[in-house]
Amino acid sequence: MDVKTVCLGLLTFGEASGYDIKKHLEAGFEHFFSTGFGSIYPALAALAEEGFATVIAANPGGRPERKVYRITAAGEKALRHALSTCEPAHKLRSELLALLYFAHLVPPERIGAVLDAQLAQMRDALARMKRTGCPGEHEWPGSVRFVQGFGIALHEAAVRYMAANRQLLVPPAPRVPAPRRPRPAAGATAESVRKPSKPARERAVKHRRRAA
């Protein structure tokens, strides 16, 4: 399924700008269909040229320029046809896992930094999926909540696994032994070690007398 079809599908939830589409993608698509503004805006423009969407509001010359799109009847027909004929392949391509497969050839410091960065990204993605801020979210159908929940479960499982099995890739730091207490001299008893010296006792007596 290409970006145009996904954008067309998201327009069925209501009128949207490129920014709105990107926000919706981050909420429910990020775990399996990652794309950015560089793909979204050309796809929306192409849909408008083909008559599958129409621009209902624009801010020409504004900063930033903002166009709002609405799906047309022809767009709905094209979308239903695409959904009924596409092959629903489930593929996973991960540059991260490809790197970690050969982690034994990479300095541990590099792998540790990669894991820390990936964990931070996954936690950020979880926060976005759980608090989307998308308008009309409470009206999303069960199919959207299913896929969104799938992504949340996937990220939560990945975060738990990476945190629990980090030692397989990065050896834990060596433990620093606690400093040893000095051993008493040969022949000294525990009582003699603890007992203060005579000068110390005399100083303590003088201090108590002055205080009195």
N, C-alpha and C positions, 0 to 999 in steps of 0.2 A: 504494500500500500504506500503510495507516494504522499508527499507533503500536501499537494493540492487536494487530494481526497480527504485527508485528515482535517484540513482547514474547512473544507466544504461541510464535513460532518459537524464540526464545532459550531458552524454558523446556524445549524438547526436548533441550537439552544437559545438563539437570539442574535440580534445585531451585535457586531463586535469590531473592534479595531485590531491592528496587528499586535498591539500591546496586550489587549484582552486575550487574543489567541495564545500568545506566549505564556501568559499567566495560567491559562487553563491547561496548557501542555505541561507546565511545571507541576501542576496539582495532580494530574492523573496519568500523564504519559511519560514522564521523565525516566521511569525505570525501564522502559522498553522502546521508546521512540523519542530520541533526543534530537532537537533541531533548534535553530536560532533565528534571529530576525533576518539574517542574510538569506534564509530560505522561505520564511513566512511571507515577507512583503512581496517578493516576486510571484509567489504562488497566488496570493490574493489578487494581484494585478492581472495575472493570467486568467483567473476565474472571472474577473470582471470583463476582460476582453472576449471571452468565450460565451458570455451571456449567462454564466452560472451564478453570478453574484452581481450586485449593483452597489455603487457607492451612494449612500444616502446623506452623508455629511462629510465635509472636508474643511480644512483650515489652510488654504493655499497661502504660502509665504509665512505662515506662523512658525514658531519655534517651540517644540518640534511640530512638524507637519503631521496632522492626524486625519486619517480617513476611517470612516465607519462603514462596514459592509453588511449587506443583507442577502441571504440566499434567495434565488429566484425559483420559479416552478421548474424551469429547465434544469437548474442546479439540483433540485431535489430528485428529479428523475434520473439524472446522471449519477448521483450519489447512490441511489438504490440499486442501480445496475452494477456499479463498481463493487458494492458490498456483496451482491449476490454472485459475482463471478470471480472475485479475487481468491487466491490460494492462501489460506491462513497459516503460513509457515511460522514456526516458532524458532527463531535463531538467536544465539547470544554470541556477540563478539566483544571481547574484553581485552584491551591492551594491558590492563592491570594484571589480569590472571596470566597472560602470556609472559609478562615480566617476572611475576612471582614464581612461575614454573622453573625459571632459571636463576632463582634467588641465590643459590649456592655459588654462583659465579660473580655475584655482585657484592661490593663491600656492605657489611651489616648496617653501617650508618646510613647508607643510601636507602636500603630496604626499610629501615625504621622510619626514616623521614617520609617515604612513600606511604607506608601504612598509616602514619599519623595524619597525613593530608587526606587520604581516602576516607578515613573514619570521620574526620571533620566534615567532609563533603556529604557523606551519607547521613550524618546527623542533621545537617542543614536541609537536605532533601526531605528527610522525615518531617521536620518542622513545617516545611512548605506544604507537604501533602496533608498534614493533619490540620493545618490552619491556612486554607487556600485563600480566603478572602474574595473568592469569585462571586459575582452577583448571581443570585438565583440558585446558589449551591443547595439550599434546602429542597429545591424542586428537582434535583437530578434524579433520573430513573435508577432503578436497581442495577442496571448494567454498568453504569458509571461508577457507582459505589463498589461494585464487585471488583472492577479493574483497579480502582484506587486502593481498595483494601488489599488486593494482591500485591501491589507495589509497596505498601506499608509493611506487610508481613515479610516480603522479600528483603527489604532494607534492614528491618529489625533482626532477622535471622543472620544476615551478613555481618552486621555490627557485632552481634554476640559471638559469632564464630571467629571473626578476626581478633577480637579482644581475648578470647579464651585460648586461641592457638597461636598467638604471636610468637611464642618461644620456638616453634618449628622453623621459623624464618630468621628470627633475631635472637641470639643467645642472651639470656638474662645477664645483667651486670653482676660481676663477682661481688660477693658479700664482703664487706670490710669488717675484719674481726674487731671486737670490742677491746679497748686497751686493758692490759692486765694490771691488776693491783700489785704493788711491790710486796714481795715475799719477806717475812720477818727473818732477821739474821739467825744463823744457826744457834741453837740453845736458848733462844728467846721464847718465852711463853706468851700466850694470848693476852694474859693479864698485864705482863710487862710492856707489851706492844701498845696497849690501850692506855696505860698509866702515864700521865703527864710527867715531865721531868721536874726535878727539884726547883730550878729557877722559875719555871712556869708556875709552879704552885705558890712560890713566894710572891711573884708578881700579882697573882690572883688575890692573895691575902691582903696585900697592900692596897689593892684597888677597892676591896670591900671595906677596909677601914676608912679610906678617904670618903667613900660614899656614905658611910655612917656618920 
